[in-house]
């Protein structure tokens, strides 16, 4: 994360917003009853009270990481490699990003704490996918490996295969999430059926 990113993140954080709100209140009091430099001290003091009182957004991470950081890592990766990799690569990266961002992260609470799938999501976005692309970029695009087990594949073919594996795994996780949602829907239907049958029986 760059210095600029850290500054932007702090400026939009709960702590800065809470401190700024209290600082404005302190400024209002200072204007209502001007006390010179004491007014400035009042504003600064109110700001730090707000900063210290506000809870940190990252204090509680039930998934072991911040899902927003996962989404940001994928977005940053797409921006970083756009124009540097062939179309078939960027299409696969975007497909993985779309699956995680639209199908998995909004329903990530469906996965139980400590689930292996939570680990797979984070590692895919912040390690395995970027590492695969980075290693590809270190080789000539038409490089053909003669290593045992490579089957004479080019660097591009190896990368595409890796991305397809990651894509398939994220699709599997998405199905797990959708399945959990479906289980909840069916459980609710059973509850309603049971509820209305009881009312009919008692009526």
C-alpha positions in Angstrom: 0.0 0.0 0.0 1.4 3.4 -1.0 1.7 6.4 1.2 -1.1 8.1 -0.8 -3.3 5.0 -0.2 -2.6 5.1 3.5 -3.5 8.8 3.7 -6.7 8.4 1.7 -7.6 5.4 3.9 -7.1 7.4 7.1 -9.0 10.4 5.8 -12.0 8.2 5.1 -11.7 6.2 8.3 -14.2 6.2 11.2 -11.5 7.7 13.5 -10.8 10.7 11.3 -14.5 11.3 10.7 -15.3 11.1 14.4 -12.4 13.3 15.3 -13.3 15.9 12.7 -16.9 16.0 13.9 -15.8 16.7 17.5 -13.3 19.2 16.3 -16.1 21.1 14.5 -18.0 21.1 17.8 -15.0 22.4 19.6 -14.6 25.1 16.9 -18.2 26.1 17.5 -17.6 26.4 21.2 -14.4 28.5 20.6 -16.3 30.8 18.3 -19.1 31.2 20.7 -16.7 32.2 23.5 -13.4 33.3 21.9 -10.5 32.4 24.2 -7.5 32.9 21.8 -5.0 30.1 21.7 -7.1 28.2 24.2 -9.7 27.8 21.4 -7.2 26.1 19.2 -6.2 23.7 22.0 -9.9 23.0 22.5 -10.4 22.1 18.8 -7.3 19.9 18.8 -8.3 18.2 22.1 -11.8 17.5 20.7 -10.3 15.9 17.6 -8.1 13.5 19.5 -10.9 12.6 21.8 -13.0 11.6 18.8 -10.1 9.6 17.2 -9.5 7.7 20.4 -13.1 7.0 21.1 -14.0 5.8 17.6 -13.7 2.0 17.1 -11.2 0.9 14.4 -12.9 -0.7 11.4 -10.3 -3.4 11.2 -10.5 -4.3 14.9 -12.9 -7.2 14.3 -12.2 -9.5 11.4 -14.5 -12.5 11.7 -13.1 -13.9 8.4 -9.5 -13.5 9.4 -9.1 -10.6 6.9 -11.0 -7.6 5.6 -13.1 -8.7 2.5 -12.7 -5.1 1.2 -9.0 -5.7 1.0 -9.6 -8.8 -1.1 -11.8 -6.8 -3.5 -9.2 -4.0 -3.6 -6.3 -6.5 -4.3 -8.1 -7.9 -7.3 -9.0 -4.4 -8.7 -5.4 -3.3 -8.2 -4.1 -6.4 -10.0 -6.3 -5.8 -13.0 -5.1 -2.2 -13.2 -1.5 -3.2 -12.8 -1.5 -5.8 -15.6 -3.9 -4.3 -18.1 -2.0 -3.8 -21.4 0.9 -6.0 -20.2 -0.8 -9.4 -20.7 -2.7 -11.0 -23.6 -6.5 -10.6 -23.8 -7.1 -14.2 -22.8 -5.3 -13.6 -19.5 -7.0 -10.3 -18.6 -10.4 -11.9 -19.4 -9.8 -14.7 -17.0 -8.6 -12.4 -14.2 -11.7 -10.2 -14.7 -13.9 -13.3 -14.5 -12.3 -14.4 -11.2 -12.6 -10.9 -9.9 -16.3 -10.8 -10.9 -17.1 -14.1 -9.2 -15.4 -13.1 -6.0 -16.8 -9.5 -5.9 -20.4 -10.2 -7.0 -21.1 -13.8 -5.9 -18.9 -14.6 -3.0 -18.0 -11.5 -0.9 -21.6 -10.2 -0.6 -22.6 -13.6 0.9 -19.3 -14.4 2.6 -21.2 -14.7 6.0 -22.6 -18.0 4.6 -19.2 -19.6 5.1 -18.5 -20.7 8.7 -15.6 -19.1 10.6 -12.4 -21.2 10.0 -13.7 -22.5 6.7 -11.0 -23.6 4.3 -12.9 -21.7 1.6 -12.3 -18.4 3.4 -8.6 -19.1 3.2 -8.8 -20.0 -0.5 -10.6 -16.7 -1.3 -8.0 -14.6 0.4 -5.0 -16.5 -1.0 -6.3 -16.5 -4.5 -6.8 -12.7 -4.5 -3.7 -11.6 -2.7 -1.1 -14.3 -3.4 -1.8 -17.1 -5.9 -3.3 -15.0 -8.8 -0.8 -12.1 -8.6 2.2 -14.5 -8.2 1.2 -16.5 -11.3 0.9 -13.4 -13.4 4.1 -11.9 -12.1 6.1 -15.1 -12.9 4.6 -15.1 -16.4 5.7 -11.5 -16.9 9.3 -12.5 -16.1 9.4 -14.9 -19.1 9.2 -14.2 -22.8 5.6 -14.6 -24.0 6.6 -17.3 -26.5 8.9 -19.2 -24.1 8.4 -23.0 -24.3 9.5 -25.0 -21.3 11.3 -28.3 -21.7 11.1 -29.1 -18.0 9.7 -32.6 -17.1 5.9 -32.4 -16.9 5.6 -29.2 -18.8 4.5 -31.0 -22.0 6.3 -28.3 -24.0 3.8 -25.7 -23.0 4.4 -22.0 -23.6 4.5 -19.6 -20.6 1.1 -18.3 -21.8 -0.4 -21.8 -21.8 0.8 -22.4 -18.3 -0.6 -19.1 -17.0 -3.9 -19.7 -18.7 -4.1 -23.2 -17.1 -3.3 -21.7 -13.7 -6.0 -19.1 -14.0 -8.5 -21.7 -15.2 -7.8 -23.7 -12.1 -8.3 -20.6 -9.8 -11.5 -19.7 -11.7 -12.9 -23.2 -11.3 -12.1 -23.1 -7.6 -13.8 -19.7 -7.1 -16.8 -21.0 -9.0 -16.9 -24.0 -6.6 -16.8 -21.6 -3.6 -19.6 -19.5 -5.2 -21.7 -22.7 -5.5 -21.1 -23.4 -1.8 -22.3 -19.9 -0.9 -25.4 -20.3 -3.2 -26.1 -23.7 -1.7 -26.0 -22.3 1.8 -28.5 -19.6 0.7 -30.7 -22.3 -0.8 -30.6 -24.3 2.3 -31.8 -21.3 4.3 -34.6 -20.7 1.9 -35.8 -24.3 2.1 -35.5 -24.2 5.9 -37.7 -21.1 5.9 -40.2 -22.8 3.6 -40.4 -25.8 6.0 -40.9 -23.4 8.9 -43.8 -21.7 7.1 -45.4 -25.0 6.1 -45.1 -26.3 9.7 -46.5 -23.0 11.1 -49.6 -22.9 8.9 -50.3 -26.5 9.3 -50.3 -26.0 13.1 -52.7 -23.1 12.7 -55.0 -25.1 10.5 -55.0 -28.0 13.0 -55.7 -25.7 15.9 -58.4 -23.8 14.0 
